[in-house]
């Protein structure tokens, strides 16, 4: 799992039938401090979030699990809206 910010929407008029009627969003993975980490990615939204919200995502086949028994072709999925994150950095030795 990883934390990300929803930074945009994705419109795809021609797509795999398994993605029809499912919302796609552009996400930016972030560190616990909120700094961008890596490049933006497209994710399928199973919880109904929008641009400007912080979310928890999964990668791999787990991205399609919220839609079972339907099989959805997705590699990144939004599985939760993040209300708060309390982070205490670990001191490195």
KOLRO-983219 format. One record per residue (C-alpha): residue in three letters; y, x, z. Coordinates in steps of 0.02 Angstrom, whole numbers, plus 50000, padded with zeros to 5 digits. Example, Ala and Ser with C-alpha at 12.3 -4.5 7.8 and 13.67 -1.06 7.14 Angstrom:
('ALA',(49775,50615,50390));
('SER',(49947,50684,50357));
***
This chain:
('UNK',(50000,50000,50000));
('UNK',(50179,50053,49975));
('UNK',(50355,49988,50004));
('UNK',(50470,49947,49859));
('UNK',(50634,49862,49816));
('UNK',(50636,49726,49684));
('UNK',(50766,49787,49560));
('UNK',(50745,49673,49410));
('UNK',(50647,49542,49315));
('UNK',(50531,49563,49168));
('UNK',(50519,49440,49024));
('UNK',(50369,49456,48909));
('UNK',(50350,49316,48781));
('UNK',(50190,49390,48709));
('UNK',(50065,49441,48842));
('UNK',(49883,49434,48892));
('UNK',(49829,49254,48928));
('UNK',(49785,49303,49108));
('UNK',(49971,49337,49140));
('UNK',(50036,49171,49073));
('UNK',(50133,49077,49209));
('UNK',(50136,49229,49325));
('UNK',(50304,49309,49370));
('UNK',(50329,49493,49331));
('UNK',(50461,49595,49422));
('UNK',(50529,49772,49409));
('UNK',(50507,49866,49572));
('UNK',(50570,50034,49634));
('UNK',(50454,50118,49761));
('UNK',(50550,50183,49913));
('UNK',(50519,50296,50062));
('UNK',(50524,50222,50238));
('UNK',(50707,50277,50243));
('UNK',(50745,50174,50087));
('UNK',(50764,50317,49963));
('UNK',(50692,50296,49788));
('UNK',(50521,50379,49768));
('UNK',(50458,50397,49591));
('UNK',(50502,50288,49443));
('UNK',(50515,50100,49429));
('UNK',(50359,49998,49395));
('UNK',(50315,49822,49337));
('UNK',(50225,49717,49467));
('UNK',(50150,49543,49470));
('UNK',(50225,49433,49607));
('UNK',(50104,49332,49713));
('UNK',(50226,49285,49852));
('UNK',(50384,49220,49766));
('UNK',(50513,49355,49799));
('UNK',(50670,49398,49701));
('UNK',(50787,49537,49652));
('UNK',(50862,49627,49802));
('UNK',(50715,49600,49918));
('UNK',(50605,49735,49996));
('UNK',(50419,49708,49971));
('UNK',(50247,49779,50008));
('UNK',(50142,49818,49854));
('UNK',(49964,49868,49812));
('UNK',(49896,49965,49665));
('UNK',(49734,49954,49568));
('UNK',(49612,49810,49558));
('UNK',(49678,49743,49724));
('UNK',(49837,49689,49633));
('UNK',(49740,49542,49560));
('UNK',(49652,49489,49721));
('UNK',(49780,49353,49770));
('UNK',(49731,49259,49611));
('UNK',(49541,49257,49636));
('UNK',(49431,49182,49570));
('UNK',(49548,49197,49419));
('UNK',(49547,49372,49346));
('UNK',(49723,49438,49313));
('UNK',(49757,49599,49219));
('UNK',(49874,49685,49341));
('UNK',(49886,49861,49409));
('UNK',(50029,49835,49534));
('UNK',(50049,49680,49640));
('UNK',(50176,49617,49766));
('UNK',(50079,49551,49917));
('UNK',(50214,49529,50051));
('UNK',(50401,49513,50079));
('UNK',(50456,49645,50204));
('UNK',(50567,49571,50340));
('UNK',(50590,49731,50441));
('UNK',(50524,49908,50450));
('UNK',(50540,50013,50606));
('UNK',(50512,50195,50566));
('UNK',(50511,50344,50681));
('UNK',(50498,50508,50586));
('UNK',(50358,50621,50644));
('UNK',(50412,50797,50693));
('UNK',(50328,50929,50586));
('UNK',(50266,51086,50669));
***
